[in-house]
């Protein structure tokens, strides 16, 4: 369990118990931002770099404020400045080049980049984004970063011996970026590694990459790892060895079918539990989300539980995304009050020791 | 194992023919990606069901014309249709079948790619979908040798879900019947590539391996063409390979990009068909190989097999090429054609 969660507890928090509420990161972009992007990319339109920057700033303010209004304890700008989780970073790292779109499924494509030479740190990736968001809110800001394993796996590797070597080289760059973010004031970093679900046997590579990422990062900086849509039995309990404070896991989408995986051996880190499904465009009721939160209490005690959506909300209609966050926060506060009142009695099984 | 055939029987003076080809399933040209995105949409119910309208058909026709032109410009020895309509990749022949429901999006092997899970709910019957693609391609090939591409029966059964036949062996047999009927409707083709990645990725166990070989044999027998069975993403388990050699096929393909040692071991230990396909260019990496390097790898493989000389060596990418950006796919084809020419003039 991690000691750095309480720094995010609001001063006026109403309950004794505190279930930190957060989001994974991405959020639906306002329609006008997409329109502004079209104008920016249209050579005929009178819409320059400054206009485009202003549009992104406005969107970041609006969505950060939307997270605040939903009552979240930690907020994100909804990744308004990012197009896609690999492309955004690949454009900022020396060594990547783009050769055109490739198919993911159907007519969904992505500009899968190629690593053609040694990857090197050039301009900062996220410090400006962080500073802007932090200046737009009084709440603590969480910074999601695509992890090195995913940055390596979802690119063509032309330059490194294998994907592990590329991931390690990228991990050193992520470490450099986090140091800069920490200098700028960031205290909550989330590493996104969705590619681990594709190739769960590579968990040792992700673990080694994380060791490099956290090297010399102060302990008060909270580091989370987000993984989604995989067979968790293939990475648990091995991931408990990872040097992170929190695991942010998608579980609502599968109706907690995989919850038992995490009960034995004992879940020793903090659990950021997905309690709303981002692939269902209906807002779950507060009562339903309360039940989902209680699923988390079958795995960890309240002190180790964080409440979060399954994954980024960006594919949902914006009002649905907002509704899910608002109900999620309300449900968390209700469960806290119930815990305070001693109304929740959830038995956690006594697991076998991890080294058994 | 008694049923293993050793086929080092060729006369020493045979000259090997080097044939550049691909396993098909090409990326769409970028303009077609855009046009089809707009015409079809991005959701799973927007994907090809076999009854697409005129406008969409016209885009595919133009794109087919283009990728056939790319192969002709590169001087590939075999021309494929390109399988540009195969939204569900190797599961396509089922995805357009009336006896099949397409359900959720599922992962395509260990890739960051997805297809609609085809669930077989009724008796399978051939649709002629692939045959009509090949007929359209045949009109464009100007007499160049046409190559058909189908999923192998074991892989197609593996990619699908059976909600009708009830028994694994019956299901595989039904898929083999279905593919044989589809192949029977083909126009004249020089070669048929049967793609069998599941033989590696989800290897058949005892009994299954023999049935997989029989199913392949059945599909292969349905066409009057040279049949290449091409497994990829590794090497076959020994027993699976040994059983595969019992099928009446002309060549087995080997993915030397992802695994050299085990593939070589299989050939050295169990022999090979008279023809062979060598997956030597990486279908999943933008790094474009030198033609000379491909030629050297051909010589290296042949050098490891002192007693064997093949009648035909197919040079191919190890996998389908839809993983690549369009311009890189074009370059890979050019490299294969050039490598085959180099191998022809400097035989090992």
Interface residues (C-beta under 8 A of the other chain):
Chain A: X99 X100 X101 X102 X103 X104 X105 X106 X107 X108 X109 X112 X114 X153 X154 X156 X157 X158 X195 X198 X199
Chain B: X27 X28 X30 X33 X36 X37 X40 X41 X42 X43 X44 X46 X47 X87 X105 X107 X108 X110 X111 X112 X113 X114 X115 X284 X285 X286 X287 X322 X323 X324 X325 X326 X327 X328
